[in-house]
């Protein structure tokens, strides 16, 4: 009785594990990339990385209209909307802690890019 019960449980779990696999046919769902977003990624630079002196610069060929800096747990530590979009922006942070941050950049044409930066403490 115990052996048949164990065999049944083993087969049940094996079948349930097979049923949980997700499959996606990428050939029927072609990935479409937005050419303007892809082009702006190539021309975007954030420096200096890692950030050490509470500031960093963003330079891009496209006009930047909004910048937001978020820590890894989702808290906004900086956000600013630019009424006159700019291509070079200096971001100054108030006493940021050491760690990884996400920089969300929105361009004047509505395209959005998110980049990671590392902030280290000054020595």
DSSP file (Angstrom, degrees, kcal/mol; ACC not computed):
  #  RESIDUE AA STRUCTURE BP1 BP2  ACC     N-H-->O    O-->H-N    N-H-->O    O-->H-N    TCO  KAPPA ALPHA  PHI   PSI    X-CA   Y-CA   Z-CA
    1    1 A X     >        0   0    0      0, 0.0     4,-2.0     0, 0.0     5,-0.1   0.000 360.0 360.0 360.0 -45.4    0.0    0.0    0.0
    2    2 A X  H  >  +     0   0    0      1,-0.2     4,-2.5     2,-0.2     5,-0.2   0.888 360.0  51.7 -66.2 -38.6    2.8    2.4    0.9
    3    3 A X  H  > S+     0   0    0      1,-0.2     4,-2.4     2,-0.2    -1,-0.2   0.907 110.7  47.2 -65.6 -41.0    4.8    1.6   -2.2
    4    4 A X  H  > S+     0   0    0      2,-0.2     4,-2.3     1,-0.2    -1,-0.2   0.870 112.0  50.9 -69.1 -34.9    1.8    2.2   -4.5
    5    5 A X  H  X S+     0   0    0     -4,-2.0     4,-2.5     2,-0.2    -2,-0.2   0.920 111.7  47.1 -66.3 -43.6    1.0    5.5   -2.7
    6    6 A X  H  X S+     0   0    0     -4,-2.5     4,-2.5     2,-0.2    -2,-0.2   0.898 112.3  50.2 -63.6 -41.0    4.6    6.7   -3.1
    7    7 A X  H  X S+     0   0    0     -4,-2.4     4,-2.4     2,-0.2    -2,-0.2   0.906 110.6  49.6 -63.7 -41.8    4.6    5.6   -6.7
    8    8 A X  H  X S+     0   0    0     -4,-2.3     4,-2.6     2,-0.2    -2,-0.2   0.927 112.0  47.6 -62.4 -45.7    1.4    7.6   -7.3
    9    9 A X  H  X S+     0   0    0     -4,-2.5     4,-2.6     2,-0.2     5,-0.2   0.901 111.5  51.0 -62.9 -41.3    2.8   10.7   -5.6
   10   10 A X  H  X S+     0   0    0     -4,-2.5     4,-2.2     2,-0.2    -1,-0.2   0.930 113.1  44.5 -62.1 -46.0    6.0   10.5   -7.6
   11   11 A X  H  X S+     0   0    0     -4,-2.4     4,-2.3     2,-0.2    -2,-0.2   0.897 112.6  52.8 -65.7 -40.3    4.0   10.2  -10.9
   12   12 A X  H  X S+     0   0    0     -4,-2.6     4,-2.4     1,-0.2    -2,-0.2   0.931 112.1  44.0 -61.0 -47.3    1.7   13.0   -9.9
   13   13 A X  H  X S+     0   0    0     -4,-2.6     4,-2.1     2,-0.2    -1,-0.2   0.868 112.2  53.0 -67.7 -36.4    4.6   15.4   -9.1
   14   14 A X  H  X S+     0   0    0     -4,-2.2     4,-1.6    -5,-0.2    -1,-0.2   0.907 112.2  44.9 -64.4 -41.1    6.4   14.5  -12.2
   15   15 A X  H  X S+     0   0    0     -4,-2.3     4,-1.9     1,-0.2    -2,-0.2   0.902 112.0  51.7 -69.4 -40.7    3.4   15.2  -14.3
   16   16 A X  H  X S+     0   0    0     -4,-2.4     4,-0.8     1,-0.2    -2,-0.2   0.851 107.9  52.5 -67.3 -32.7    2.6   18.5  -12.5
   17   17 A X  H >< S+     0   0    0     -4,-2.1     3,-0.5     1,-0.2     4,-0.4   0.891 109.2  49.6 -67.7 -38.5    6.2   19.6  -13.1
   18   18 A X  H >< S+     0   0    0     -4,-1.6     3,-1.0     1,-0.2    -2,-0.2   0.863 107.1  55.5 -65.7 -35.2    5.9   18.9  -16.8
   19   19 A X  H 3< S+     0   0    0     -4,-1.9    -1,-0.2     1,-0.2    -2,-0.2   0.718  99.3  62.1 -72.0 -20.3    2.6   20.9  -16.9
   20   20 A X  T << S+     0   0    0     -4,-0.8     2,-0.3    -3,-0.5    -1,-0.2   0.588  75.8 109.0 -83.8  -9.7    4.2   24.0  -15.4
   21   21 A X    <   -     0   0    0     -3,-1.0     2,-0.4    -4,-0.4    -3,-0.0  -0.497  59.3-149.2 -70.6 130.5    6.7   24.5  -18.3
   22   22 A X        -     0   0    0     -2,-0.3     2,-0.4     2,-0.0    -2,-0.1  -0.834  11.3-166.0-100.0 137.2    5.8   27.5  -20.4
   23   23 A X        -     0   0    0     -2,-0.4     2,-0.4     2,-0.0    -2,-0.0  -0.971   4.9-171.3-124.3 140.7    6.6   27.5  -24.1
   24   24 A X        -     0   0    0     -2,-0.4     2,-1.0     5,-0.0     3,-0.1  -0.998  18.3-142.7-130.6 131.3    6.6   30.5  -26.4
   25   25 A X    >>  -     0   0    0     -2,-0.4     3,-0.9     1,-0.2     4,-0.6  -0.816  15.5-174.1 -94.5 102.1    7.0   30.3  -30.1
   26   26 A X  T 34 S+     0   0    0     -2,-1.0     3,-0.2     1,-0.2    -1,-0.2   0.701  76.7  69.8 -71.3 -18.8    9.1   33.3  -31.0
   27   27 A X  T 34 S+     0   0    0      1,-0.2    -1,-0.2    -3,-0.1     3,-0.2   0.804 101.8  44.8 -70.2 -26.6    8.7   32.7  -34.7
   28   28 A X  T <4 S+     0   0    0     -3,-0.9     2,-0.5     1,-0.2    -1,-0.2   0.629 114.5  51.2 -89.6 -13.9    5.0   33.7  -34.6
   29   29 A X  S  < S-     0   0    0     -4,-0.6    -1,-0.2    -3,-0.2     2,-0.1  -0.745  79.7-161.8-122.1  82.1    5.6   36.7  -32.4
   30   30 A X        -     0   0    0     -2,-0.5     2,-0.5    -3,-0.2    -3,-0.1  -0.366  21.7-119.6 -66.3 142.5    8.4   38.8  -34.1
   31   31 A X        -     0   0    0     -5,-0.1     2,-0.5    -2,-0.1    -1,-0.1  -0.706  26.3-158.4 -83.9 124.2   10.1   41.3  -31.8
   32   32 A X        -     0   0    0     -2,-0.5     2,-0.4     2,-0.0    -1,-0.0  -0.909   4.3-157.6-107.2 127.4    9.6   44.8  -33.0
   33   33 A X        -     0   0    0     -2,-0.5     2,-0.7     4,-0.0     3,-0.1  -0.818  20.9-121.2-104.3 142.2   12.1   47.4  -31.9
   34   34 A X     >  -     0   0    0     -2,-0.4     4,-2.3     1,-0.2     5,-0.2  -0.722  19.8-151.9 -79.7 117.4   11.4   51.1  -31.8
   35   35 A X  H  > S+     0   0    0     -2,-0.7     4,-2.4     1,-0.2     5,-0.2   0.850  92.6  53.2 -63.0 -36.0   14.1   52.6  -34.0
   36   36 A X  H  > S+     0   0    0      2,-0.2     4,-2.0     1,-0.2    -1,-0.2   0.899 110.8  46.2 -69.2 -38.4   14.1   55.9  -32.2
   37   37 A X  H  > S+     0   0    0      2,-0.2     4,-1.7     1,-0.2    -2,-0.2   0.913 113.5  49.2 -67.5 -42.2   14.6   54.3  -28.8
   38   38 A X  H  X S+     0   0    0     -4,-2.3     4,-1.3     1,-0.2    -2,-0.2   0.901 111.7  48.7 -64.1 -41.3   17.4   52.1  -30.1
   39   39 A X  H  X S+     0   0    0     -4,-2.4     4,-0.9     1,-0.2    -1,-0.2   0.883 110.0  51.2 -67.0 -38.4   19.2   55.0  -31.8
   40   40 A X  H  < S+     0   0    0     -4,-2.0     4,-0.3     1,-0.2    -1,-0.2   0.819 103.9  59.0 -71.1 -28.4   19.0   57.1  -28.6
   41   41 A X  H >< S+     0   0    0     -4,-1.7     3,-0.9     1,-0.2    -1,-0.2   0.888 103.5  52.1 -63.8 -38.1   20.5   54.3  -26.6
   42   42 A X  H 3< S+     0   0    0     -4,-1.3    -1,-0.2     1,-0.2    -2,-0.2   0.785 114.0  42.7 -69.0 -26.7   23.6   54.3  -28.7
   43   43 A X  T 3< S+     0   0    0     -4,-0.9     2,-0.4    -3,-0.2    18,-0.3   0.260  92.5 101.8-104.6  10.8   24.1   58.0  -28.3
   44   44 A X    <   +     0   0    0     -3,-0.9     2,-0.4    -4,-0.3    16,-0.2  -0.806  44.8 177.8 -98.8 132.9   23.3   58.2  -24.5
   45   45 A X  E     -A   59   0A   0     14,-2.7    14,-2.8    -2,-0.4     2,-0.5  -0.999  14.3-166.3-136.8 138.5   26.1   58.4  -22.0
   46   46 A X  E     -A   58   0A   0     -2,-0.4     2,-0.3    12,-0.2    12,-0.2  -0.988  29.5-140.6-119.1 126.0   26.0   58.8  -18.2
   47   47 A X  E     +A   57   0A   0     10,-2.0    10,-3.7    -2,-0.5     2,-0.1  -0.980  61.7  27.9-149.8 155.6   29.3   59.7  -16.5
   48   48 A X  S    S-     0   0    0     -2,-0.3     2,-0.4     8,-0.3    -1,-0.2   0.622  77.1-149.2 -78.4 146.3   31.2   59.4  -14.3
   49   49 A X  S    S+     0   0    0      1,-0.1     2,-0.1    -3,-0.1    70,-0.1  -0.996  82.5  39.7-121.2 125.9   30.4   55.9  -13.4
   50   50 A X  S    S-     0   0    0     68,-0.6     2,-0.4    -2,-0.4    69,-0.2   0.540  96.9-133.2 -73.7 152.6   30.7   54.9  -10.5
   51   51 A X  B     +b  119   0A   0     67,-2.7    69,-2.9     1,-0.2     5,-0.1  -0.609  39.3 158.3 -75.6 127.8   29.3   58.2   -9.1
   52   52 A X        +     0   0    0     -2,-0.4    70,-0.2     3,-0.3    -1,-0.2   0.648  62.6  52.2-122.9 -27.1   31.4   59.4   -6.2
   53   53 A X  S    S-     0   0    0      2,-0.4    68,-0.1    68,-0.1     3,-0.1  -0.080 111.5 -98.3-110.4  34.4   30.9   63.1   -5.7
   54   54 A X  S    S+     0   0    0      1,-0.1    39,-3.2    38,-0.1     2,-0.3   0.590  97.6  77.5  64.5  13.4   27.0   63.2   -5.5
   55   55 A X  E     + C   0  92A   0     37,-0.2    -2,-0.4    -7,-0.1    -3,-0.3  -0.991  49.0 177.8-146.9 156.8   26.6   64.2   -9.1
   56   56 A X  E     - C   0  91A   0     35,-2.0    35,-3.2    -2,-0.3     2,-0.3  -0.970  22.0-126.1-150.8 163.3   26.6   62.7  -12.6
   57   57 A X  E     -AC  47  90A   0    -10,-3.7   -10,-2.0    -2,-0.3     2,-0.4  -0.839   9.1-155.9-113.9 148.3   26.0   64.0  -16.1
   58   58 A X  E     -AC  46  89A   0     31,-2.8    31,-2.6    -2,-0.3     2,-0.4  -0.994  14.1-177.7-121.6 127.8   23.7   62.7  -18.8
   59   59 A X  E     +AC  45  88A   0    -14,-2.8   -14,-2.7    -2,-0.4     2,-0.3  -0.992  10.8 155.9-128.3 133.7   24.6   63.5  -22.4
   60   60 A X  E     -     0   0A   0     27,-2.3   -16,-0.2    -2,-0.4     4,-0.1  -0.989  47.5-127.4-151.8 155.4   22.5   62.5  -25.4
   61   61 A X  E    S+     0   0A   0     -2,-0.3     2,-0.2   -18,-0.3    -1,-0.1   0.770  95.3  68.4 -73.4 -26.3   21.9   63.6  -29.0
   62   62 A X  E    S-     0   0A   0    -22,-0.1     2,-0.4    25,-0.1    -2,-0.2  -0.559  98.7 -96.8 -91.7 159.0   18.1   63.8  -28.3
   63   63 A X  E     -     0   0A   0     -2,-0.2    45,-2.3    22,-0.1     2,-0.5  -0.615  33.7-143.1 -79.4 129.4   16.5   66.3  -26.1
   64   64 A X  E     +DC 107  86A   0     22,-3.8    22,-1.7    -2,-0.4    43,-0.2  -0.794  24.1 171.9 -94.7 128.6   15.8   65.1  -22.5
   65   65 A X  E     +     0   0A   0     41,-2.5    17,-3.0    -2,-0.5     2,-0.3   0.580  65.0  24.4-111.7 -13.8   12.6   66.3  -20.9
   66   66 A X  E     -DC 106  81A   0     40,-1.6    40,-2.6    15,-0.2     2,-0.4  -0.976  55.5-174.4-155.6 136.9   12.4   64.2  -17.7
   67   67 A X  E     +DC 105  80A   0     13,-2.3    13,-2.5    -2,-0.3     2,-0.4  -1.000   5.0 179.2-134.1 134.8   14.9   62.4  -15.4
   68   68 A X  E     -DC 104  79A   0     36,-2.2    36,-3.2    -2,-0.4     2,-0.5  -1.000  11.8-159.3-134.9 134.6   14.1   60.2  -12.4
   69   69 A X  E     -DC 103  78A   0      9,-3.1     8,-2.8    -2,-0.4     9,-1.5  -0.969  16.7-178.2-114.8 126.3   16.6   58.4  -10.1
   70   70 A X  E     -DC 102  76A   0     32,-2.7    32,-3.2    -2,-0.5     6,-0.2  -0.957  22.1-128.7-126.5 138.8   15.2   55.5   -8.1
   71   71 A X  E >   -D  101   0A   0      4,-2.6     3,-2.0    -2,-0.4    30,-0.2  -0.307  41.4 -93.7 -78.3 174.2   16.9   53.2   -5.6
   72   72 A X  T 3  S+     0   0    0     28,-0.8    -1,-0.1     1,-0.3    29,-0.1   0.767 124.4  55.3 -63.8 -26.8   16.6   49.4   -6.0
   73   73 A X  T 3  S-     0   0    0      2,-0.1    -1,-0.3     1,-0.0    -2,-0.0   0.380 123.0-100.8 -90.6   7.4   13.6   49.2   -3.7
   74   74 A X  S <  S+     0   0    0     -3,-2.0     2,-0.4     1,-0.3    -2,-0.1   0.520  72.9 141.4  96.5   6.0   11.6   51.7   -5.8
   75   75 A X        -     0   0    0      1,-0.0    -4,-2.6     2,-0.0     2,-0.4  -0.694  50.4-127.9 -85.0 131.9   12.0   54.9   -3.8
   76   76 A X  E     +C   70   0A   0     -2,-0.4    -6,-0.2    -6,-0.2     3,-0.1  -0.644  30.9 172.1 -76.9 126.1   12.5   58.1   -5.9
   77   77 A X  E    S+     0   0A   0     -8,-2.8    17,-0.3    -2,-0.4     2,-0.3   0.550  70.5  14.2-108.5 -12.7   15.5   60.0   -4.7
   78   78 A X  E     +C   69   0A   0     -9,-1.5    -9,-3.1    15,-0.1    -1,-0.4  -0.943  61.4 162.5-158.1 137.2   15.5   62.6   -7.6
   79   79 A X  E     +C   68   0A   0     -2,-0.3     2,-0.3   -11,-0.3   -11,-0.2  -0.933   5.7 169.2-156.1 139.7   13.0   63.6  -10.3
   80   80 A X  E     -C   67   0A   0    -13,-2.5   -13,-2.3    -2,-0.3     2,-0.5  -0.979  21.4-149.7-152.9 134.8   12.9   66.6  -12.5
   81   81 A X  E     -C   66   0A   0     -2,-0.3     2,-0.6   -15,-0.2   -15,-0.2  -0.899  18.5-144.6-103.7 133.0   10.9   67.7  -15.5
   82   82 A X  E     -     0   0A   0    -17,-3.0     3,-0.2    -2,-0.5    -2,-0.0  -0.870  10.4-166.1-102.2 118.9   12.6   70.1  -17.9
   83   83 A X  E    S+     0   0A   0     -2,-0.6     2,-0.7     1,-0.3    -1,-0.2   0.840  91.6  44.1 -71.8 -32.6   10.4   72.7  -19.5
   84   84 A X  E    S-     0   0A   0     -3,-0.1    -1,-0.3   -19,-0.0   -20,-0.1  -0.886 100.0-132.2-108.5  97.1   13.1   73.4  -22.0
   85   85 A X  E     -     0   0A   0     -2,-0.7     2,-0.3    -3,-0.2   -20,-0.2  -0.149  26.8-162.9 -54.1 141.6   14.5   70.0  -23.1
   86   86 A X  E     -C   64   0A   0    -22,-1.7   -22,-3.8     1,-0.1     3,-0.1  -0.823  27.2-147.8-125.9 161.2   18.3   69.7  -22.9
   87   87 A X  E    S+     0   0A   0     -2,-0.3   -27,-2.3     1,-0.2     2,-0.4   0.633  91.4  44.1-102.9 -19.5   20.9   67.4  -24.4
   88   88 A X  E    S+C   59   0A   0    -29,-0.2     2,-0.4   -24,-0.1    -1,-0.2  -0.992  70.5 175.5-127.5 124.7   23.4   67.7  -21.5
   89   89 A X  E     -C   58   0A   0    -31,-2.6   -31,-2.8    -2,-0.4     2,-0.6  -0.987  21.9-149.4-132.6 137.0   22.1   67.6  -17.9
   90   90 A X  E     -C   57   0A   0     -2,-0.4     2,-0.5   -33,-0.2   -33,-0.2  -0.934  15.5-159.1-104.4 122.1   24.0   67.6  -14.6
   91   91 A X  E     -C   56   0A   0    -35,-3.2   -35,-2.0    -2,-0.6     2,-0.5  -0.895   4.3-166.2-103.8 122.7   22.1   65.7  -11.8
   92   92 A X  E     -C   55   0A   0     -2,-0.5     2,-0.3   -37,-0.2   -37,-0.2  -0.949   7.1-158.4-111.5 123.9   23.1   66.5   -8.2
   93   93 A X        -     0   0    0    -39,-3.2     2,-1.0    -2,-0.5     3,-0.2  -0.765  19.2-121.7-102.8 145.7   21.9   64.1   -5.5
   94   94 A X  S    S-     0   0    0    -17,-0.3   -40,-0.1    -2,-0.3   -39,-0.0  -0.765  79.6 -42.3 -89.5 102.6   21.4   65.0   -1.8
   95   95 A X  S    S-     0   0    0     -2,-1.0    -1,-0.2     1,-0.1     2,-0.1   0.902  77.2-162.9  47.9  60.2   23.7   62.6    0.2
   96   96 A X        -     0   0    0     -3,-0.2     2,-0.2    24,-0.1    -1,-0.1  -0.419  13.6-123.2 -72.8 149.9   23.0   59.4   -1.7
   97   97 A X        -     0   0    0      1,-0.1    22,-0.1    -2,-0.1     2,-0.1  -0.537  36.5 -86.7 -87.3 158.8   23.8   56.1   -0.1
   98   98 A X  S    S+     0   0    0     -2,-0.2     2,-0.3    20,-0.1    22,-0.2  -0.394  82.7  73.6 -64.1 136.3   26.2   53.6   -1.6
   99   99 A X  E    S- E   0 119A   0     20,-2.2    20,-2.8    -2,-0.1     2,-0.3  -0.942  80.4 -44.6 153.4-172.7   24.4   51.1   -4.0
  100  100 A X  E     - E   0 118A   0     -2,-0.3   -28,-0.8    18,-0.2     2,-0.3  -0.718  49.1-176.8 -93.1 141.8   22.7   50.5   -7.3
  101  101 A X  E     -DE  71 117A   0     16,-2.5    16,-2.5    -2,-0.3     2,-0.5  -0.947  21.4-130.8-135.6 155.4   20.2   53.0   -8.7
  102  102 A X  E     -DE  70 116A   0    -32,-3.2   -32,-2.7    -2,-0.3     2,-0.6  -0.929  14.3-157.1-109.1 130.8   18.0   53.2  -11.8
  103  103 A X  E     -DE  69 115A   0     12,-3.6    12,-2.6    -2,-0.5     2,-0.5  -0.937   6.3-162.2-108.8 116.4   18.0   56.3  -14.0
  104  104 A X  E     -DE  68 114A   0    -36,-3.2   -36,-2.2    -2,-0.6     2,-0.5  -0.876   8.0-171.3-100.0 124.7   14.8   56.8  -16.0
  105  105 A X  E     -DE  67 113A   0      8,-3.3     8,-2.5    -2,-0.5     2,-0.5  -0.969   5.6-168.1-120.1 127.1   15.2   59.2  -18.9
  106  106 A X  E     -DE  66 112A   0    -40,-2.6   -41,-2.5    -2,-0.5   -40,-1.6  -0.966  13.7-146.5-116.1 129.1   12.2   60.4  -21.0
  107  107 A X  E >   -D   64   0A   0      4,-2.8     3,-2.0    -2,-0.5   -43,-0.2  -0.410  29.0-104.0 -91.0 167.1   12.9   62.2  -24.2
  108  108 A X  T 3  S+     0   0    0    -45,-2.3   -44,-0.1     1,-0.3    -1,-0.1   0.740 121.0  57.1 -64.6 -22.4   10.9   65.0  -25.7
  109  109 A X  T 3  S-     0   0    0    -46,-0.3    -1,-0.3     2,-0.1   -45,-0.1   0.429 122.4-104.2 -87.8   2.2    9.5   62.6  -28.3
  110  110 A X  S <  S+     0   0    0     -3,-2.0    -2,-0.1     1,-0.3     2,-0.1   0.308  74.3 139.9  96.2  -8.2    8.1   60.3  -25.6
  111  111 A X        -     0   0    0     -5,-0.1    -4,-2.8     1,-0.0     2,-0.4  -0.385  37.1-152.9 -68.5 149.6   10.8   57.6  -25.8
  112  112 A X  E     - E   0 106A   0     -6,-0.2     2,-0.4    -2,-0.1    -6,-0.2  -0.974  14.8-177.1-130.6 138.9   12.0   56.2  -22.5
  113  113 A X  E     - E   0 105A   0     -8,-2.5    -8,-3.3    -2,-0.4     2,-0.5  -0.996   9.4-159.0-133.8 140.1   15.3   54.6  -21.4
  114  114 A X  E     + E   0 104A   0     -2,-0.4     2,-0.3   -10,-0.2   -10,-0.2  -0.986  15.6 179.8-120.0 126.8   16.2   53.1  -18.0
  115  115 A X  E     - E   0 103A   0    -12,-2.6   -12,-3.6    -2,-0.5     2,-0.4  -0.909  22.4-127.8-124.2 151.9   19.9   52.8  -17.1
  116  116 A X  E     - E   0 102A   0     -2,-0.3     2,-0.3   -14,-0.2   -14,-0.2  -0.785  25.2-176.5 -97.3 142.3   21.7   51.4  -14.0
  117  117 A X  E     - E   0 101A   0    -16,-2.5   -16,-2.5    -2,-0.4     2,-0.4  -0.952  18.4-137.0-132.0 158.0   24.3   53.4  -12.1
  118  118 A X  E     - E   0 100A   0     -2,-0.3   -67,-2.7   -18,-0.2   -68,-0.6  -0.952  13.6-158.9-114.0 131.3   26.5   52.6   -9.1
  119  119 A X  E     -bE  51  99A   0    -20,-2.8   -20,-2.2    -2,-0.4     2,-0.3  -0.949  10.6-173.7-111.9 128.3   27.0   55.1   -6.4
  120  120 A X        -     0   0    0    -69,-2.9     2,-0.2    -2,-0.5   -24,-0.1  -0.842  30.0-102.6-116.1 156.0   30.1   54.8   -4.1
  121  121 A X        -     0   0    0     -2,-0.3     2,-0.2     1,-0.1   -68,-0.1  -0.505  38.1-112.4 -75.2 143.3   31.0   56.8   -1.0
  122  122 A X              0   0    0    -70,-0.2    -1,-0.1    -2,-0.2   -69,-0.1  -0.507 360.0 360.0 -74.6 146.5   33.6   59.5   -1.4
  123  123 A X              0   0    0     -2,-0.2    -1,-0.1     0, 0.0    -2,-0.0   0.432 360.0 360.0-100.6 360.0   36.8   58.8    0.5
